[in-house]
Amino acid sequence: MFSKPHIAIVWTVVILGLCSIPRQEMPDGMGSDKLHHFGAFGILGALWYWAKPNPWWVIIGGSLYGLFIEVWQYVMPIGRTFDLYDALADAVGVIVAVPIAHWIWKFIKTYES
């Protein structure tokens, strides 16, 4: 199921949607913003790795997508700003997720046979 890119594509769009919410509509008290970025992009990295198991493609693409999101927030009239630390949290989330996704994929393949 995860070898198809459909879920990864949907999650990619969900991230764009969540990051496009205007600042005044953002709920307060949601915890660490950087942790949210790390987690969302970790999931993104795992889903894309399972769909297209090329770690460099996933890491570079996921990191560039995180940077794109920050530029998107800066240029859109939604009251959000560019935050390099958010982009860094995105990249770290992807980088951490890829080897974990690889390990999970190997584990499942081992017991699938």
HELIX and SHEET records of a PDB file:
HELIX    1   1 HIS A    6  LEU A   18  1                                  13    
HELIX    2   2 ARG A   23  GLU A   25  5                                   3    
HELIX    3   3 ASP A   33  ALA A   51  1                                  19    
HELIX    4   4 PRO A   55  VAL A   75  1                                  21    
HELIX    5   5 LEU A   84  GLU A  112  1                                  29    
END                                                                             
